[in-house]
């Protein structure tokens, strides 16, 4: 029970830091999802295939950049605090969303788009009724990956004054206090699992609604 001692003795403080951690994640991740999907769509429109391939190449390579490097660069140019941390989390979350969105849209069968065009659909109708519904699994995968990465990276962002659960972990590391480290790491893991599970349920619901609409049409 010694491992849980700090956790049970400081539940209100840990809940406060959990909410702070969730807030950092939610703001940065939400903006990254909207921005990433938008960039993915714009870069794969007809006539912009070269841009789409460039986006895939750049985002694919960027995924190999360590999160600590991104946070360090943001620290150099923006300083410390919650806002620089959220910007770093936004940048890091943007990569998988943009990559998966562009990849999913570029892999939509040309025959499907030609058939839709033959039915008299406009470009926007093809995008929203054919391309995006077909790309949902790829886009959702990118969004879920970004969420899990963001939550984990938010703990590292505590090093530039972001607060959150990472603050407890780093204090535990300095004090060599395993109980304190565990009290910070456990909520991070639980938060990541819960968010991923909720997004998985949302993805299934969207896919189910899409199938129902396709059958009705």
mmCIF file of the C-alpha atoms, coordinates in Angstrom:
data_MODEL
# 
_entry.id   MODEL 
# 
loop_
_atom_site.group_PDB 
_atom_site.id 
_atom_site.type_symbol 
_atom_site.label_atom_id 
_atom_site.label_alt_id 
_atom_site.label_comp_id 
_atom_site.label_asym_id 
_atom_site.label_entity_id 
_atom_site.label_seq_id 
_atom_site.pdbx_PDB_ins_code 
_atom_site.Cartn_x 
_atom_site.Cartn_y 
_atom_site.Cartn_z 
_atom_site.occupancy 
_atom_site.B_iso_or_equiv 
_atom_site.pdbx_formal_charge 
_atom_site.auth_seq_id 
_atom_site.auth_comp_id 
_atom_site.auth_asym_id 
_atom_site.auth_atom_id 
_atom_site.pdbx_PDB_model_num 
ATOM 1   C CA . UNK A 1 1   ? 0.000   0.000  0.000   1.00 0.00 ? 1   UNK A CA 1 
ATOM 2   C CA . UNK A 1 2   ? 3.026   2.281  0.276   1.00 0.00 ? 2   UNK A CA 1 
ATOM 3   C CA . UNK A 1 3   ? 2.904   2.759  -3.488  1.00 0.00 ? 3   UNK A CA 1 
ATOM 4   C CA . UNK A 1 4   ? -0.584  4.280  -3.150  1.00 0.00 ? 4   UNK A CA 1 
ATOM 5   C CA . UNK A 1 5   ? 0.192   6.368  -0.053  1.00 0.00 ? 5   UNK A CA 1 
ATOM 6   C CA . UNK A 1 6   ? 0.735   9.721  -1.805  1.00 0.00 ? 6   UNK A CA 1 
ATOM 7   C CA . UNK A 1 7   ? -2.237  9.094  -4.096  1.00 0.00 ? 7   UNK A CA 1 
ATOM 8   C CA . UNK A 1 8   ? -4.753  8.518  -1.291  1.00 0.00 ? 8   UNK A CA 1 
ATOM 9   C CA . UNK A 1 9   ? -3.345  11.325 0.868   1.00 0.00 ? 9   UNK A CA 1 
ATOM 10  C CA . UNK A 1 10  ? -3.596  13.922 -1.919  1.00 0.00 ? 10  UNK A CA 1 
ATOM 11  C CA . UNK A 1 11  ? -6.721  13.032 -3.915  1.00 0.00 ? 11  UNK A CA 1 
ATOM 12  C CA . UNK A 1 12  ? -8.081  16.636 -4.164  1.00 0.00 ? 12  UNK A CA 1 
ATOM 13  C CA . UNK A 1 13  ? -4.692  17.904 -5.416  1.00 0.00 ? 13  UNK A CA 1 
ATOM 14  C CA . UNK A 1 14  ? -4.385  15.046 -7.926  1.00 0.00 ? 14  UNK A CA 1 
ATOM 15  C CA . UNK A 1 15  ? -7.922  15.697 -9.208  1.00 0.00 ? 15  UNK A CA 1 
ATOM 16  C CA . UNK A 1 16  ? -7.033  19.364 -9.665  1.00 0.00 ? 16  UNK A CA 1 
ATOM 17  C CA . UNK A 1 17  ? -3.919  18.448 -11.655 1.00 0.00 ? 17  UNK A CA 1 
ATOM 18  C CA . UNK A 1 18  ? -5.917  15.874 -13.662 1.00 0.00 ? 18  UNK A CA 1 
ATOM 19  C CA . UNK A 1 19  ? -8.412  18.544 -14.687 1.00 0.00 ? 19  UNK A CA 1 
ATOM 20  C CA . UNK A 1 20  ? -5.524  20.881 -15.569 1.00 0.00 ? 20  UNK A CA 1 
ATOM 21  C CA . UNK A 1 21  ? -3.973  18.101 -17.654 1.00 0.00 ? 21  UNK A CA 1 
ATOM 22  C CA . UNK A 1 22  ? -7.285  17.381 -19.394 1.00 0.00 ? 22  UNK A CA 1 
ATOM 23  C CA . UNK A 1 23  ? -7.770  21.080 -20.170 1.00 0.00 ? 23  UNK A CA 1 
ATOM 24  C CA . UNK A 1 24  ? -4.321  21.305 -21.812 1.00 0.00 ? 24  UNK A CA 1 
ATOM 25  C CA . UNK A 1 25  ? -5.135  18.212 -23.860 1.00 0.00 ? 25  UNK A CA 1 
ATOM 26  C CA . UNK A 1 26  ? -8.664  19.205 -24.865 1.00 0.00 ? 26  UNK A CA 1 
ATOM 27  C CA . UNK A 1 27  ? -7.847  22.694 -26.137 1.00 0.00 ? 27  UNK A CA 1 
ATOM 28  C CA . UNK A 1 28  ? -4.699  21.753 -28.080 1.00 0.00 ? 28  UNK A CA 1 
ATOM 29  C CA . UNK A 1 29  ? -6.136  18.497 -29.457 1.00 0.00 ? 29  UNK A CA 1 
ATOM 30  C CA . UNK A 1 30  ? -9.463  20.037 -30.550 1.00 0.00 ? 30  UNK A CA 1 
ATOM 31  C CA . UNK A 1 31  ? -7.709  22.797 -32.505 1.00 0.00 ? 31  UNK A CA 1 
ATOM 32  C CA . UNK A 1 32  ? -5.334  20.221 -34.024 1.00 0.00 ? 32  UNK A CA 1 
ATOM 33  C CA . UNK A 1 33  ? -8.253  18.023 -35.172 1.00 0.00 ? 33  UNK A CA 1 
ATOM 34  C CA . UNK A 1 34  ? -10.053 20.901 -36.916 1.00 0.00 ? 34  UNK A CA 1 
ATOM 35  C CA . UNK A 1 35  ? -6.841  22.254 -38.456 1.00 0.00 ? 35  UNK A CA 1 
ATOM 36  C CA . UNK A 1 36  ? -5.492  18.833 -39.445 1.00 0.00 ? 36  UNK A CA 1 
ATOM 37  C CA . UNK A 1 37  ? -8.692  17.694 -41.162 1.00 0.00 ? 37  UNK A CA 1 
ATOM 38  C CA . UNK A 1 38  ? -8.926  21.040 -42.973 1.00 0.00 ? 38  UNK A CA 1 
ATOM 39  C CA . UNK A 1 39  ? -5.317  20.830 -44.231 1.00 0.00 ? 39  UNK A CA 1 
ATOM 40  C CA . UNK A 1 40  ? -5.855  17.197 -45.250 1.00 0.00 ? 40  UNK A CA 1 
ATOM 41  C CA . UNK A 1 41  ? -8.945  18.106 -47.276 1.00 0.00 ? 41  UNK A CA 1 
ATOM 42  C CA . UNK A 1 42  ? -7.448  21.194 -48.943 1.00 0.00 ? 42  UNK A CA 1 
ATOM 43  C CA . UNK A 1 43  ? -4.237  19.390 -49.905 1.00 0.00 ? 43  UNK A CA 1 
ATOM 44  C CA . UNK A 1 44  ? -6.067  16.538 -51.647 1.00 0.00 ? 44  UNK A CA 1 
ATOM 45  C CA . UNK A 1 45  ? -8.521  18.460 -53.808 1.00 0.00 ? 45  UNK A CA 1 
ATOM 46  C CA . UNK A 1 46  ? -8.511  17.689 -57.558 1.00 0.00 ? 46  UNK A CA 1 
ATOM 47  C CA . UNK A 1 47  ? -5.484  19.253 -59.215 1.00 0.00 ? 47  UNK A CA 1 
ATOM 48  C CA . UNK A 1 48  ? -3.499  19.381 -55.983 1.00 0.00 ? 48  UNK A CA 1 
ATOM 49  C CA . UNK A 1 49  ? -2.176  15.831 -55.982 1.00 0.00 ? 49  UNK A CA 1 
ATOM 50  C CA . UNK A 1 50  ? 1.443   17.043 -55.745 1.00 0.00 ? 50  UNK A CA 1 
ATOM 51  C CA . UNK A 1 51  ? 0.593   19.099 -52.670 1.00 0.00 ? 51  UNK A CA 1 
ATOM 52  C CA . UNK A 1 52  ? -1.127  16.077 -51.140 1.00 0.00 ? 52  UNK A CA 1 
ATOM 53  C CA . UNK A 1 53  ? 1.903   13.859 -51.698 1.00 0.00 ? 53  UNK A CA 1 
ATOM 54  C CA . UNK A 1 54  ? 4.155   16.564 -50.224 1.00 0.00 ? 54  UNK A CA 1 
ATOM 55  C CA . UNK A 1 55  ? 1.917   16.834 -47.144 1.00 0.00 ? 55  UNK A CA 1 
ATOM 56  C CA . UNK A 1 56  ? 2.072   13.055 -46.701 1.00 0.00 ? 56  UNK A CA 1 
ATOM 57  C CA . UNK A 1 57  ? 5.854   13.043 -47.042 1.00 0.00 ? 57  UNK A CA 1 
ATOM 58  C CA . UNK A 1 58  ? 6.392   15.942 -44.633 1.00 0.00 ? 58  UNK A CA 1 
ATOM 59  C CA . UNK A 1 59  ? 3.920   14.761 -41.985 1.00 0.00 ? 59  UNK A CA 1 
ATOM 60  C CA . UNK A 1 60  ? 5.172   11.191 -42.292 1.00 0.00 ? 60  UNK A CA 1 
ATOM 61  C CA . UNK A 1 61  ? 8.744   12.324 -41.636 1.00 0.00 ? 61  UNK A CA 1 
ATOM 62  C CA . UNK A 1 62  ? 7.666   14.696 -38.851 1.00 0.00 ? 62  UNK A CA 1 
ATOM 63  C CA . UNK A 1 63  ? 6.118   11.819 -36.903 1.00 0.00 ? 63  UNK A CA 1 
ATOM 64  C CA . UNK A 1 64  ? 9.659   10.639 -36.171 1.00 0.00 ? 64  UNK A CA 1 
ATOM 65  C CA . UNK A 1 65  ? 10.548  13.906 -34.375 1.00 0.00 ? 65  UNK A CA 1 
ATOM 66  C CA . UNK A 1 66  ? 10.668  13.326 -30.577 1.00 0.00 ? 66  UNK A CA 1 
ATOM 67  C CA . UNK A 1 67  ? 8.075   15.201 -28.533 1.00 0.00 ? 67  UNK A CA 1 
ATOM 68  C CA . UNK A 1 68  ? 10.839  16.559 -26.299 1.00 0.00 ? 68  UNK A CA 1 
ATOM 69  C CA . UNK A 1 69  ? 12.429  18.243 -29.342 1.00 0.00 ? 69  UNK A CA 1 
ATOM 70  C CA . UNK A 1 70  ? 9.144   19.988 -30.207 1.00 0.00 ? 70  UNK A CA 1 
ATOM 71  C CA . UNK A 1 71  ? 8.694   21.145 -26.616 1.00 0.00 ? 71  UNK A CA 1 
ATOM 72  C CA . UNK A 1 72  ? 12.303  22.350 -26.465 1.00 0.00 ? 72  UNK A CA 1 
ATOM 73  C CA . UNK A 1 73  ? 11.900  24.412 -29.652 1.00 0.00 ? 73  UNK A CA 1 
ATOM 74  C CA . UNK A 1 74  ? 8.670   25.963 -28.389 1.00 0.00 ? 74  UNK A CA 1 
ATOM 75  C CA . UNK A 1 75  ? 10.405  26.776 -25.095 1.00 0.00 ? 75  UNK A CA 1 
ATOM 76  C CA . UNK A 1 76  ? 13.228  28.555 -26.974 1.00 0.00 ? 76  UNK A CA 1 
ATOM 77  C CA . UNK A 1 77  ? 10.893  30.699 -29.076 1.00 0.00 ? 77  UNK A CA 1 
ATOM 78  C CA . UNK A 1 78  ? 7.872   31.152 -26.775 1.00 0.00 ? 78  UNK A CA 1 
ATOM 79  C CA . UNK A 1 79  ? 9.132   30.676 -23.226 1.00 0.00 ? 79  UNK A CA 1 
ATOM 80  C CA . UNK A 1 80  ? 7.307   28.852 -20.458 1.00 0.00 ? 80  UNK A CA 1 
ATOM 81  C CA . UNK A 1 81  ? 3.689   28.533 -19.378 1.00 0.00 ? 81  UNK A CA 1 
ATOM 82  C CA . UNK A 1 82  ? 0.434   26.868 -20.359 1.00 0.00 ? 82  UNK A CA 1 
ATOM 83  C CA . UNK A 1 83  ? 0.070   28.706 -23.697 1.00 0.00 ? 83  UNK A CA 1 
ATOM 84  C CA . UNK A 1 84  ? 3.478   27.638 -25.117 1.00 0.00 ? 84  UNK A CA 1 
ATOM 85  C CA . UNK A 1 85  ? 2.770   24.108 -23.866 1.00 0.00 ? 85  UNK A CA 1 
ATOM 86  C CA . UNK A 1 86  ? -0.603  24.027 -25.638 1.00 0.00 ? 86  UNK A CA 1 
ATOM 87  C CA . UNK A 1 87  ? 1.051   25.264 -28.829 1.00 0.00 ? 87  UNK A CA 1 
ATOM 88  C CA . UNK A 1 88  ? 3.629   22.461 -28.627 1.00 0.00 ? 88  UNK A CA 1 
ATOM 89  C CA . UNK A 1 89  ? 0.858   19.908 -28.014 1.00 0.00 ? 89  UNK A CA 1 
ATOM 90  C CA . UNK A 1 90  ? -1.115  21.345 -30.929 1.00 0.00 ? 90  UNK A CA 1 
ATOM 91  C CA . UNK A 1 91  ? 1.863   20.999 -33.288 1.00 0.00 ? 91  UNK A CA 1 
ATOM 92  C CA . UNK A 1 92  ? 2.556   17.436 -32.178 1.00 0.00 ? 92  UNK A CA 1 
ATOM 93  C CA . UNK A 1 93  ? -1.116  16.410 -32.430 1.00 0.00 ? 93  UNK A CA 1 
ATOM 94  C CA . UNK A 1 94  ? -1.505  18.035 -35.847 1.00 0.00 ? 94  UNK A CA 1 
ATOM 95  C CA . UNK A 1 95  ? 0.828   15.555 -37.549 1.00 0.00 ? 95  UNK A CA 1 
ATOM 96  C CA . UNK A 1 96  ? -1.160  12.275 -37.261 1.00 0.00 ? 96  UNK A CA 1 
ATOM 97  C CA . UNK A 1 97  ? -4.491  14.006 -37.969 1.00 0.00 ? 97  UNK A CA 1 
ATOM 98  C CA . UNK A 1 98  ? -3.198  15.681 -41.147 1.00 0.00 ? 98  UNK A CA 1 
ATOM 99  C CA . UNK A 1 99  ? -1.347  12.567 -42.305 1.00 0.00 ? 99  UNK A CA 1 
ATOM 100 C CA . UNK A 1 100 ? -4.295  10.204 -41.833 1.00 0.00 ? 100 UNK A CA 1 
ATOM 101 C CA . UNK A 1 101 ? -6.821  12.606 -43.335 1.00 0.00 ? 101 UNK A CA 1 
ATOM 102 C CA . UNK A 1 102 ? -4.723  13.199 -46.455 1.00 0.00 ? 102 UNK A CA 1 
ATOM 103 C CA . UNK A 1 103 ? -3.844  9.499  -46.715 1.00 0.00 ? 103 UNK A CA 1 
ATOM 104 C CA . UNK A 1 104 ? -7.476  8.400  -46.341 1.00 0.00 ? 104 UNK A CA 1 
ATOM 105 C CA . UNK A 1 105 ? -8.769  10.854 -48.944 1.00 0.00 ? 105 UNK A CA 1 
ATOM 106 C CA . UNK A 1 106 ? -6.021  10.026 -51.438 1.00 0.00 ? 106 UNK A CA 1 
ATOM 107 C CA . UNK A 1 107 ? -6.830  6.326  -51.164 1.00 0.00 ? 107 UNK A CA 1 
ATOM 108 C CA . UNK A 1 108 ? -10.503 6.727  -52.072 1.00 0.00 ? 108 UNK A CA 1 
ATOM 109 C CA . UNK A 1 109 ? -11.147 4.718  -55.247 1.00 0.00 ? 109 UNK A CA 1 
ATOM 110 C CA . UNK A 1 110 ? -11.183 6.922  -58.374 1.00 0.00 ? 110 UNK A CA 1 
ATOM 111 C CA . UNK A 1 111 ? -13.970 4.691  -59.706 1.00 0.00 ? 111 UNK A CA 1 
ATOM 112 C CA . UNK A 1 112 ? -16.200 5.693  -56.780 1.00 0.00 ? 112 UNK A CA 1 
ATOM 113 C CA . UNK A 1 113 ? -15.607 9.374  -57.491 1.00 0.00 ? 113 UNK A CA 1 
ATOM 114 C CA . UNK A 1 114 ? -16.222 8.922  -61.210 1.00 0.00 ? 114 UNK A CA 1 
ATOM 115 C CA . UNK A 1 115 ? -19.466 7.059  -60.485 1.00 0.00 ? 115 UNK A CA 1 
ATOM 116 C CA . UNK A 1 116 ? -20.588 9.855  -58.171 1.00 0.00 ? 116 UNK A CA 1 
ATOM 117 C CA . UNK A 1 117 ? -19.719 12.432 -60.821 1.00 0.00 ? 117 UNK A CA 1 
ATOM 118 C CA . UNK A 1 118 ? -21.688 10.408 -63.365 1.00 0.00 ? 118 UNK A CA 1 
ATOM 119 C CA . UNK A 1 119 ? -24.704 10.630 -61.037 1.00 0.00 ? 119 UNK A CA 1 
ATOM 120 C CA . UNK A 1 120 ? -24.519 14.415 -61.280 1.00 0.00 ? 120 UNK A CA 1 
ATOM 121 C CA . UNK A 1 121 ? -22.906 15.129 -57.898 1.00 0.00 ? 121 UNK A CA 1 
ATOM 122 C CA . UNK A 1 122 ? -20.947 18.355 -57.449 1.00 0.00 ? 122 UNK A CA 1 
ATOM 123 C CA . UNK A 1 123 ? -17.377 18.385 -56.108 1.00 0.00 ? 123 UNK A CA 1 
ATOM 124 C CA . UNK A 1 124 ? -18.607 19.315 -52.637 1.00 0.00 ? 124 UNK A CA 1 
ATOM 125 C CA . UNK A 1 125 ? -21.239 16.571 -52.687 1.00 0.00 ? 125 UNK A CA 1 
ATOM 126 C CA . UNK A 1 126 ? -18.608 14.020 -53.703 1.00 0.00 ? 126 UNK A CA 1 
ATOM 127 C CA . UNK A 1 127 ? -16.384 15.204 -50.837 1.00 0.00 ? 127 UNK A CA 1 
ATOM 128 C CA . UNK A 1 128 ? -19.068 15.024 -48.149 1.00 0.00 ? 128 UNK A CA 1 
ATOM 129 C CA . UNK A 1 129 ? -21.086 12.049 -49.419 1.00 0.00 ? 129 UNK A CA 1 
ATOM 130 C CA . UNK A 1 130 ? -18.353 9.823  -50.858 1.00 0.00 ? 130 UNK A CA 1 
ATOM 131 C CA . UNK A 1 131 ? -14.784 10.762 -49.914 1.00 0.00 ? 131 UNK A CA 1 
ATOM 132 C CA . UNK A 1 132 ? -15.141 11.718 -46.246 1.00 0.00 ? 132 UNK A CA 1 
ATOM 133 C CA . UNK A 1 133 ? -17.488 8.824  -45.306 1.00 0.00 ? 133 UNK A CA 1 
ATOM 134 C CA . UNK A 1 134 ? -15.103 6.375  -47.016 1.00 0.00 ? 134 UNK A CA 1 
ATOM 135 C CA . UNK A 1 135 ? -12.122 7.916  -45.216 1.00 0.00 ? 135 UNK A CA 1 
ATOM 136 C CA . UNK A 1 136 ? -13.690 7.870  -41.732 1.00 0.00 ? 136 UNK A CA 1 
ATOM 137 C CA . UNK A 1 137 ? -11.665 4.861  -40.463 1.00 0.00 ? 137 UNK A CA 1 
ATOM 138 C CA . UNK A 1 138 ? -8.352  6.471  -41.465 1.00 0.00 ? 138 UNK A CA 1 
ATOM 139 C CA . UNK A 1 139 ? -9.314  9.927  -40.151 1.00 0.00 ? 139 UNK A CA 1 
ATOM 140 C CA . UNK A 1 140 ? -10.660 8.493  -36.885 1.00 0.00 ? 140 UNK A CA 1 
ATOM 141 C CA . UNK A 1 141 ? -7.452  6.506  -36.415 1.00 0.00 ? 141 UNK A CA 1 
ATOM 142 C CA . UNK A 1 142 ? -5.407  9.693  -36.771 1.00 0.00 ? 142 UNK A CA 1 
ATOM 143 C CA . UNK A 1 143 ? -7.636  11.553 -34.330 1.00 0.00 ? 143 UNK A CA 1 
ATOM 144 C CA . UNK A 1 144 ? -7.401  8.765  -31.728 1.00 0.00 ? 144 UNK A CA 1 
ATOM 145 C CA . UNK A 1 145 ? -3.634  8.497  -32.160 1.00 0.00 ? 145 UNK A CA 1 
ATOM 146 C CA . UNK A 1 146 ? -3.309  12.263 -31.735 1.00 0.00 ? 146 UNK A CA 1 
ATOM 147 C CA . UNK A 1 147 ? -5.400  12.130 -28.544 1.00 0.00 ? 147 UNK A CA 1 
ATOM 148 C CA . UNK A 1 148 ? -3.307  9.421  -26.887 1.00 0.00 ? 148 UNK A CA 1 
ATOM 149 C CA . UNK A 1 149 ? -0.031  11.051 -27.945 1.00 0.00 ? 149 UNK A CA 1 
ATOM 150 C CA . UNK A 1 150 ? -1.253  14.436 -26.728 1.00 0.00 ? 150 UNK A CA 1 
ATOM 151 C CA . UNK A 1 151 ? -2.210  13.157 -23.276 1.00 0.00 ? 151 UNK A CA 1 
ATOM 152 C CA . UNK A 1 152 ? 1.159   11.477 -22.823 1.00 0.00 ? 152 UNK A CA 1 
ATOM 153 C CA . UNK A 1 153 ? 3.128   14.434 -24.184 1.00 0.00 ? 153 UNK A CA 1 
ATOM 154 C CA . UNK A 1 154 ? 1.210   16.836 -21.912 1.00 0.00 ? 154 UNK A CA 1 
ATOM 155 C CA . UNK A 1 155 ? 2.996   15.177 -18.988 1.00 0.00 ? 155 UNK A CA 1 
ATOM 156 C CA . UNK A 1 156 ? 6.374   16.049 -20.543 1.00 0.00 ? 156 UNK A CA 1 
ATOM 157 C CA . UNK A 1 157 ? 5.172   19.607 -21.206 1.00 0.00 ? 157 UNK A CA 1 
ATOM 158 C CA . UNK A 1 158 ? 5.182   20.172 -17.452 1.00 0.00 ? 158 UNK A CA 1 
ATOM 159 C CA . UNK A 1 159 ? 8.909   20.790 -17.835 1.00 0.00 ? 159 UNK A CA 1 
ATOM 160 C CA . UNK A 1 160 ? 8.109   24.186 -19.419 1.00 0.00 ? 160 UNK A CA 1 
ATOM 161 C CA . UNK A 1 161 ? 5.597   25.163 -16.760 1.00 0.00 ? 161 UNK A CA 1 
ATOM 162 C CA . UNK A 1 162 ? 2.426   23.669 -18.236 1.00 0.00 ? 162 UNK A CA 1 
ATOM 163 C CA . UNK A 1 163 ? 1.280   22.180 -14.938 1.00 0.00 ? 163 UNK A CA 1 
ATOM 164 C CA . UNK A 1 164 ? -0.937  19.122 -15.002 1.00 0.00 ? 164 UNK A CA 1 
ATOM 165 C CA . UNK A 1 165 ? -0.044  15.617 -13.899 1.00 0.00 ? 165 UNK A CA 1 
ATOM 166 C CA . UNK A 1 166 ? 3.470   15.886 -15.302 1.00 0.00 ? 166 UNK A CA 1 
ATOM 167 C CA . UNK A 1 167 ? 4.239   18.331 -12.504 1.00 0.00 ? 167 UNK A CA 1 
ATOM 168 C CA . UNK A 1 168 ? 3.628   15.593 -9.929  1.00 0.00 ? 168 UNK A CA 1 
ATOM 169 C CA . UNK A 1 169 ? 5.771   13.138 -11.916 1.00 0.00 ? 169 UNK A CA 1 
ATOM 170 C CA . UNK A 1 170 ? 8.736   15.506 -12.231 1.00 0.00 ? 170 UNK A CA 1 
ATOM 171 C CA . UNK A 1 171 ? 8.607   16.430 -8.542  1.00 0.00 ? 171 UNK A CA 1 
ATOM 172 C CA . UNK A 1 172 ? 8.563   12.710 -7.761  1.00 0.00 ? 172 UNK A CA 1 
ATOM 173 C CA . UNK A 1 173 ? 11.612  12.197 -9.974  1.00 0.00 ? 173 UNK A CA 1 
ATOM 174 C CA . UNK A 1 174 ? 13.515  14.984 -8.223  1.00 0.00 ? 174 UNK A CA 1 
ATOM 175 C CA . UNK A 1 175 ? 12.641  13.560 -4.806  1.00 0.00 ? 175 UNK A CA 1 
ATOM 176 C CA . UNK A 1 176 ? 13.092  9.939  -5.922  1.00 0.00 ? 176 UNK A CA 1 
ATOM 177 C CA . UNK A 1 177 ? 9.582   9.344  -4.569  1.00 0.00 ? 177 UNK A CA 1 
ATOM 178 C CA . UNK A 1 178 ? 8.051   6.324  -6.352  1.00 0.00 ? 178 UNK A CA 1 
ATOM 179 C CA . UNK A 1 179 ? 4.661   6.861  -4.712  1.00 0.00 ? 179 UNK A CA 1 
ATOM 180 C CA . UNK A 1 180 ? 4.472   10.421 -6.067  1.00 0.00 ? 180 UNK A CA 1 
ATOM 181 C CA . UNK A 1 181 ? 5.571   9.319  -9.562  1.00 0.00 ? 181 UNK A CA 1 
ATOM 182 C CA . UNK A 1 182 ? 2.886   6.615  -9.544  1.00 0.00 ? 182 UNK A CA 1 
ATOM 183 C CA . UNK A 1 183 ? 0.256   9.147  -8.394  1.00 0.00 ? 183 UNK A CA 1 
ATOM 184 C CA . UNK A 1 184 ? 1.025   11.273 -11.458 1.00 0.00 ? 184 UNK A CA 1 
ATOM 185 C CA . UNK A 1 185 ? 1.493   8.483  -13.995 1.00 0.00 ? 185 UNK A CA 1 
ATOM 186 C CA . UNK A 1 186 ? -1.628  6.446  -13.130 1.00 0.00 ? 186 UNK A CA 1 
ATOM 187 C CA . UNK A 1 187 ? -4.173  9.207  -13.944 1.00 0.00 ? 187 UNK A CA 1 
ATOM 188 C CA . UNK A 1 188 ? -2.328  9.929  -17.216 1.00 0.00 ? 188 UNK A CA 1 
ATOM 189 C CA . UNK A 1 189 ? -2.702  6.283  -18.265 1.00 0.00 ? 189 UNK A CA 1 
ATOM 190 C CA . UNK A 1 190 ? -6.347  6.130  -17.166 1.00 0.00 ? 190 UNK A CA 1 
ATOM 191 C CA . UNK A 1 191 ? -7.134  9.401  -18.948 1.00 0.00 ? 191 UNK A CA 1 
ATOM 192 C CA . UNK A 1 192 ? -5.579  8.125  -22.181 1.00 0.00 ? 192 UNK A CA 1 
ATOM 193 C CA . UNK A 1 193 ? -7.499  4.842  -21.997 1.00 0.00 ? 193 UNK A CA 1 
ATOM 194 C CA . UNK A 1 194 ? -10.826 6.536  -21.244 1.00 0.00 ? 194 UNK A CA 1 
ATOM 195 C CA . UNK A 1 195 ? -10.466 9.123  -24.020 1.00 0.00 ? 195 UNK A CA 1 
ATOM 196 C CA . UNK A 1 196 ? -9.427  6.453  -26.537 1.00 0.00 ? 196 UNK A CA 1 
ATOM 197 C CA . UNK A 1 197 ? -12.391 4.253  -25.544 1.00 0.00 ? 197 UNK A CA 1 
ATOM 198 C CA . UNK A 1 198 ? -14.835 7.162  -25.890 1.00 0.00 ? 198 UNK A CA 1 
ATOM 199 C CA . UNK A 1 199 ? -13.439 8.063  -29.309 1.00 0.00 ? 199 UNK A CA 1 
ATOM 200 C CA . UNK A 1 200 ? -13.702 4.412  -30.378 1.00 0.00 ? 200 UNK A CA 1 
ATOM 201 C CA . UNK A 1 201 ? -17.388 4.407  -29.396 1.00 0.00 ? 201 UNK A CA 1 
ATOM 202 C CA . UNK A 1 202 ? -17.918 7.672  -31.262 1.00 0.00 ? 202 UNK A CA 1 
ATOM 203 C CA . UNK A 1 203 ? -16.241 6.214  -34.344 1.00 0.00 ? 203 UNK A CA 1 
ATOM 204 C CA . UNK A 1 204 ? -18.513 3.142  -34.238 1.00 0.00 ? 204 UNK A CA 1 
ATOM 205 C CA . UNK A 1 205 ? -21.584 5.362  -33.870 1.00 0.00 ? 205 UNK A CA 1 
ATOM 206 C CA . UNK A 1 206 ? -20.553 7.496  -36.863 1.00 0.00 ? 206 UNK A CA 1 
ATOM 207 C CA . UNK A 1 207 ? -19.819 4.407  -38.966 1.00 0.00 ? 207 UNK A CA 1 
ATOM 208 C CA . UNK A 1 208 ? -23.158 2.892  -37.986 1.00 0.00 ? 208 UNK A CA 1 
ATOM 209 C CA . UNK A 1 209 ? -25.041 6.075  -38.933 1.00 0.00 ? 209 UNK A CA 1 
ATOM 210 C CA . UNK A 1 210 ? -23.144 6.167  -42.224 1.00 0.00 ? 210 UNK A CA 1 
ATOM 211 C CA . UNK A 1 211 ? -24.168 2.607  -43.057 1.00 0.00 ? 211 UNK A CA 1 
ATOM 212 C CA . UNK A 1 212 ? -27.809 3.365  -42.231 1.00 0.00 ? 212 UNK A CA 1 
ATOM 213 C CA . UNK A 1 213 ? -27.789 6.437  -44.470 1.00 0.00 ? 213 UNK A CA 1 
ATOM 214 C CA . UNK A 1 214 ? -26.180 4.534  -47.340 1.00 0.00 ? 214 UNK A CA 1 
ATOM 215 C CA . UNK A 1 215 ? -28.834 1.803  -47.102 1.00 0.00 ? 215 UNK A CA 1 
ATOM 216 C CA . UNK A 1 216 ? -31.632 4.386  -47.046 1.00 0.00 ? 216 UNK A CA 1 
ATOM 217 C CA . UNK A 1 217 ? -30.187 6.071  -50.116 1.00 0.00 ? 217 UNK A CA 1 
# 
